Amino acid sequence: MNNANGSVFKYPDNVDTDVIIPARHLNTQDAKELAAHCMEDIDKDFIHNVKDGDIMVGGWNFGCGSSREHAPLAIKTAGISVVIAKSFARIFYRNSINIGLPIMECPEAVDAISAGDTVSVNFDTGVITDETTGKTFQAEPFPPFIQKIITDGGLMKSLTKK
């Protein structure tokens, strides 16, 4: 798997899927259109400031709410390379893997990382480094079969790849 390196967008506990992609925008399956509205109800400037490779950090229960895959798809298509949170709602966790969005749980990193910090993530080892402060944190790396799903771009692409 590739590593991630980018600027941090940080959000609080209980960011639900209706905040990630508001329901009023769910009349499309177009990933770019969904990404254009990602986080707009909590952070109107997110979509204008996010760059490919940036990192999203959230608190407890990130991605709670409905079971739609639109939420992780909007985050990934907006350019986020990884979401680091204290914990994830289980369906959001699974949907993220299904669409190929890397996510990592690491409460210590979330507590220490600030919005705007530059952070790097080594997916093979699970090491998260806040390059702004020099602090490092250990998250659980994905097992090889999950790394393959993410590298292939999601579950369906992985199943059809030879």
C-alpha positions as CSV (number, residue, x, y, z in Angstrom):
1,M,0.0,0.0,0.0
2,N,1.1,3.6,-0.5
3,N,1.8,5.9,2.3
4,A,-0.2,9.1,3.0
5,N,1.1,12.6,3.6
6,G,-1.0,15.7,3.8
7,S,-2.5,18.5,5.7
8,V,-5.1,17.8,8.4
9,F,-8.8,18.6,8.5
10,K,-10.0,17.9,12.0
11,Y,-13.6,17.2,13.2
12,P,-15.3,16.4,16.5
13,D,-17.0,13.3,17.9
14,N,-20.2,11.9,16.3
15,V,-19.7,13.2,12.8
16,D,-22.6,11.4,11.0
17,T,-23.1,10.5,7.4
18,D,-25.6,13.3,7.0
19,V,-22.9,15.8,7.9
20,I,-20.3,14.1,5.6
21,I,-22.7,14.2,2.6
22,P,-26.1,15.9,3.3
23,A,-29.1,13.8,2.3
24,R,-30.3,16.6,0.0
25,H,-27.4,15.7,-2.4
26,L,-28.1,12.0,-2.5
27,N,-30.0,12.2,-5.8
28,T,-26.8,11.3,-7.7
29,Q,-24.4,8.4,-7.8
30,D,-21.7,10.6,-9.4
31,A,-18.7,10.6,-7.1
32,K,-17.4,14.0,-8.2
33,E,-20.8,15.6,-7.5
34,L,-21.0,14.0,-4.1
35,A,-17.5,15.2,-3.3
36,A,-18.4,18.7,-4.2
37,H,-20.7,18.8,-1.2
38,C,-18.6,16.8,1.2
39,M,-18.6,18.3,4.8
40,E,-20.5,21.4,3.6
41,D,-22.8,21.4,6.6
42,I,-20.0,21.4,9.2
43,D,-17.1,23.0,7.2
44,K,-18.2,25.2,4.2
45,D,-14.6,25.8,3.2
46,F,-13.5,22.1,3.2
47,I,-14.1,21.4,-0.4
48,H,-12.4,24.6,-1.5
49,N,-9.3,23.9,0.7
50,V,-8.8,20.2,0.5
51,K,-6.0,18.9,-1.8
52,D,-5.3,15.4,-3.0
53,G,-3.5,13.5,-0.3
54,D,-4.9,15.5,2.7
55,I,-5.9,13.7,5.9
56,M,-9.2,13.8,7.8
57,V,-9.1,13.4,11.6
58,G,-12.2,12.8,13.7
59,G,-13.3,11.9,17.2
60,W,-15.3,9.0,18.6
61,N,-18.0,7.3,16.5
62,F,-17.0,8.9,13.1
63,G,-19.4,8.0,10.3
64,C,-22.4,7.2,12.5
65,G,-25.8,7.4,11.0
66,S,-27.2,5.8,7.9
67,S,-25.5,3.0,6.1
68,R,-24.9,4.6,2.7
69,E,-21.6,4.2,0.9
70,H,-22.0,7.8,-0.3
71,A,-20.2,9.2,2.8
72,P,-16.8,7.5,2.4
73,L,-17.0,7.8,-1.4
74,A,-17.5,11.6,-1.0
75,I,-14.5,11.8,1.3
76,K,-12.2,9.7,-0.9
77,T,-13.2,11.5,-4.1
78,A,-12.7,14.9,-2.4
79,G,-9.0,13.9,-2.2
80,I,-8.6,12.6,1.4
81,S,-6.0,9.8,1.5
82,V,-6.9,8.5,5.0
83,V,-9.3,9.1,7.8
84,I,-7.9,8.8,11.4
85,A,-10.4,8.7,14.2
86,K,-10.8,7.6,17.8
87,S,-13.4,5.1,16.6
88,F,-15.7,4.5,13.6
89,A,-19.3,3.4,13.3
90,R,-19.0,-0.2,12.2
91,I,-21.0,0.2,8.9
92,F,-18.9,3.3,8.0
93,Y,-15.8,1.3,8.7
94,R,-16.9,-1.5,6.3
95,N,-18.2,0.8,3.7
96,S,-14.8,2.6,3.7
97,I,-12.9,-0.6,3.0
98,N,-15.5,-1.5,0.4
99,I,-14.8,1.6,-1.6
100,G,-11.1,1.7,-0.9
101,L,-10.8,4.5,1.6
102,P,-8.1,3.8,4.2
103,I,-9.2,4.4,7.8
104,M,-7.3,4.0,11.0
105,E,-8.3,4.1,14.7
106,C,-5.8,5.9,17.0
107,P,-7.3,7.9,19.9
108,E,-3.8,9.1,21.0
109,A,-3.0,10.6,17.5
110,V,-6.4,12.3,17.3
111,D,-5.9,13.9,20.7
112,A,-2.4,15.2,19.7
113,I,-2.9,16.2,16.1
114,S,-4.3,19.7,15.3
115,A,-6.1,21.0,12.2
116,G,-3.5,22.2,9.7
117,D,-0.7,19.9,10.9
118,T,1.2,18.0,8.3
119,V,0.8,14.3,9.0
120,S,2.2,11.2,7.3
121,V,0.9,7.6,7.6
122,N,2.8,4.4,6.9
123,F,0.0,1.9,6.0
124,D,2.3,-1.1,6.2
125,T,3.5,-0.4,9.8
126,G,0.5,1.7,11.1
127,V,2.9,4.5,12.2
128,I,1.3,7.9,12.2
129,T,3.7,10.9,12.3
130,D,2.7,14.4,13.0
131,E,5.5,16.1,11.1
132,T,4.5,19.5,12.5
133,T,5.3,18.4,16.1
134,G,7.5,15.4,15.5
135,K,5.3,13.1,17.6
136,T,4.6,9.5,16.4
137,F,1.7,7.2,17.2
138,Q,1.0,3.5,16.6
139,A,-2.2,2.4,14.9
140,E,-3.0,-1.1,14.0
141,P,-2.0,-1.7,10.3
142,F,-4.4,-3.4,8.0
143,P,-3.9,-7.1,7.4
144,P,-2.6,-7.9,3.9
145,F,-6.0,-8.9,2.5
146,I,-7.5,-5.6,3.5
147,Q,-4.5,-3.7,2.2
148,K,-5.1,-5.5,-1.2
149,I,-8.7,-4.4,-1.2
150,I,-7.7,-0.7,-0.6
151,T,-4.8,-0.8,-3.1
152,D,-7.1,-2.3,-5.7
153,G,-9.6,0.6,-5.2
154,G,-12.3,-1.2,-3.2
155,L,-13.9,-4.6,-2.8
156,M,-15.6,-5.0,-6.2
157,K,-12.4,-3.9,-8.1
158,S,-10.4,-6.3,-5.9
159,L,-12.7,-9.2,-6.6
160,T,-12.5,-8.7,-10.4
161,K,-8.8,-8.1,-10.5
162,K,-6.6,-11.0,-11.5
